[in-house]
Amino acid sequence: MSRHRFLDHPGPIPFAHRGGAGPWSENSWPAFENAVALGYRYLETDVRVTRDGTVMILHDSTLERVANRPGRLADLTLAEASRIRLHRPPTTAAATAAAAGGGPVVVAHAQAHARTGGERADSAVALPDGAFAGRIEAGWTGSDDGGPIPRLDDLLDRWPDMRLNLDVKEAAALEPTVEALRRTNALERVCVTSFDDAIAREARRLAGPALCVGAGMSAIAVARLRSVLPPWLSSVRLGGRQGGGAGSSDSSSDSDSDRMVPAQHGSSPRRGPSAARRPRRPRGLIGRDVVQVPVSFRAFPVCDARFVRYMNALGLPVHVWTVNDEASMSTLLGLGVEGIITDRPELLRDVLRRHNLWSAA
């Protein structure tokens, strides 16, 4: 069958991670507005749920880092959560002034992310001079605070053609998220991902094949191991039985022989191996439409040429996070990855343009 509509993009997909880093709060309206102004049609963001069941755009389980106050979103009602204001990065004033004057900008606090313990951990990094130089040009003028925590419904309504990659951060948020997607007729323009394989399985069960679903981290770990084994050994049972055959309980979106697999960026897609010749998917990848991985995890390489080849053979596109330097972006494009998630959307746009791979249409 043809690939999911969410993945239908002319070339590798550029994602603005939490809207992109800059003189604004992550996962905020200014961040999303800037990405849209830069020409992005894919946003990566996170969802959690209030005590009374409203899905909101928030990464952390607590409010301390993003709103400078104690407590959890899960313990608040929508009315209480709506009064919270996100705080802006501490270097906002300097960054805004420098960008407005055309001078160099060195931002000492941005989001650098490594998936550890089921979370992307935040750390202080220095982005290069001029990293935010295009942001004032994009039309953002700043405000005294970071604004409210966005609601998922409002984000879906704001840009009806925008495609959202939703990282579901907790099991309680999944069902109300799917309900919101149905309510706004947005199932086909959203991809749901999670570190938790159980959330991925439940997303497929709740939404069926209309929703793009990413693989969980345990399934990806098994797939990574298989990708480095010789073919005869990779068929041995690892991390659960293999799937893909008739009668599998989680195969509503499994690939078949018509899956399109890119040979190289810039060339016409080639068809994947026939059903008879294609490697059988590990169980955790049955019913998944995409794998989203880091370049490496705790010094262990994850996304390399062998991994991308193996995923292509399975009919699964590879997206990589969170990539913030030009050299890594170019290397990954050379490997044939089909999506890059970044905190620096203007840099990724420029890199894609140099490779003749940028398309905002």
C-alpha positions, -999 to +999 in steps of 0.1 A: +000+000+000+011+036-004+029+054+024+009+073+049-004+107+039+015+123+068+048+112+052+038+125+017+064+152+012+087+160-018+120+151-002+132+147+034+108+162+059+121+191+080+106+193+115+108+223+138+114+207+172+090+223+197+087+251+172+125+258+173+147+275+198+149+312+200+139+343+220+107+327+231+095+297+251+096+263+236+063+248+225+048+283+224+027+303+199+057+325+190+079+295+184+053+279+161+045+311+143+082+316+136+085+281+121+055+287+099+069+321+088+101+302+078+081+280+055+077+249+077+047+227+073+058+201+099+060+208+136+073+184+163+057+189+197+046+172+229+013+165+245+001+160+281-033+162+296-049+182+324-068+167+353-101+172+335-089+157+302-078+186+280-048+180+259-021+207+261+013+213+244+039+206+271+071+186+273+079+182+310+058+165+335+063+194+359+060+232+353+092+242+370+115+245+340+091+261+315+069+282+338+090+287+369+064+273+393+060+240+411+034+214+403+023+191+374-001+198+346-018+165+354-029+180+387-045+211+373-079+217+356-080+235+322-091+267+339-061+266+362-037+256+335-049+284+312-037+310+337-001+297+336+024+317+316+055+302+301+087+320+308+111+331+281+147+320+280+170+341+302+190+354+273+159+367+254+167+404+258+202+401+245+192+378+217+164+401+205+185+432+206+213+416+187+191+401+161+172+434+156+205+452+151+220+426+128+248+418+152+261+384+163+239+364+187+253+339+211+226+321+230+238+303+261+206+285+268+188+264+242+173+230+241+198+202+235+181+169+238+192+133+245+166+107+252+175+093+286+152+076+310+122+081+287+127+119+284+146+143+263+169+159+288+176+196+286+211+211+289+228+244+282+245+247+248+259+275+228+245+281+194+267+297+168+268+335+161+238+345+141+218+314+150+186+335+155+194+362+129+163+355+108+138+354+136+130+391+139+127+392+101+101+364+104+078+389+122+080+381+159+084+412+181+084+396+216+062+400+247+066+404+284+061+367+290+061+335+271+023+333+267-001+306+277+004+268+273-012+261+239-041+236+237-039+209+211-073+218+196-062+254+191-029+243+174-049+220+151-074+248+143-048+276+138-031+260+108-055+235+092-028+223+067+000+220+092+012+185+100+021+177+136+044+151+150+030+145+185+052+129+212+027+115+237+044+119+270+020+099+292-005+072+287-033+093+301-029+117+272-034+093+244-071+087+243-080+124+246-054+132+220-070+107+195-104+122+204-091+157+196-078+145+163-111+129+154-130+160+165-109+183+143-107+158+114-070+158+117-060+121+120-044+120+086-021+150+092-007+138+125+019+113+135+018+100+171+051+088+186+061+078+221+091+062+238+066+037+253+059+008+229+026+002+248+014+037+239+023+031+202+003-001+202-027+015+219-026+044+194-029+020+166-057+002+183-076+034+190-072+052+157-067+024+132-047+029+099-058+065+094-032+076+120+005+076+113+022+058+143+059+058+151+077+029+167+085+028+204+121+027+217+122-009+227+112-019+192+138+004+177+165-011+200+157-046+186+157-032+151+191-016+156+205-049+168+191-067+137+205-040+114+241-049+124+237-087+122+243-108+091+210-116+073+209-153+084+213-143+120+189-114+120+161-138+112+166-155+146+141-145+172+153-114+191+132-094+216+100-112+207+088-132+177+089-118+143+057-106+127+043-094+094+024-126+086-013-132+085-031-131+117-008-107+135-028-087+161-010-054+153-007-054+115-034-029+105-008-006+089+020-031+081+038-026+048+033-047+018+051-051-015+038-017-028+056+003-002+077+030-018+113+033-006+136+061-017+169+050-033+186+084-028+173+119-023+167+136-055+160+105-075+127+087-081+115+064-054+120+027-060+097+000-048+106-019-018+114-056-019+086-079-028+068-095+001+086-127-006+121-111-004+116-084+023+129-092+058+101-098+082+095-070+106+103-075+143+070-076+162+073-042+177+075-026+142+043-042+128+017-016+123+043+012+125+047+038+098+080+054+107+110+051+131+123+083+148+158+079+164+188+099+176+221+098+158+235+080+189+225+070+223+250+072+252+279+070+228+264+040+209+256+048+173+220+044+163+215+059+129+241+049+104+241+035+069+233-001+080+204+011+101+189+032+072+194+003+048+177-021+071+147+002+077+144+008+039+143-030+034+114-031+060+096-003+042+100+022+071+113+057+067+139+070+092+136+104+109+164+116+132+164+140+162+175+164+175+201+176+149+214+211+153+247+214+133+252+216+095+277+188+092+254+163+109+224+174+088+244+170+055+258+136+066+223+123+074+209+135+041+237+116+025+226+085+043+191+089+029+171+097+060+137+109+053+132+134+081+153+157+103+140+172+136+159+203+147+159+232+172+174+254+144+148+255+117+164+283+097+197+264+095+180+232+084+161+251+057+194+266+045+211+232+044+182+217+025+182+245+000+219+240-006+211+203-013+182+213-035+159+195-011+138+223+004+101+224-003+076+244+017+047+234-006 
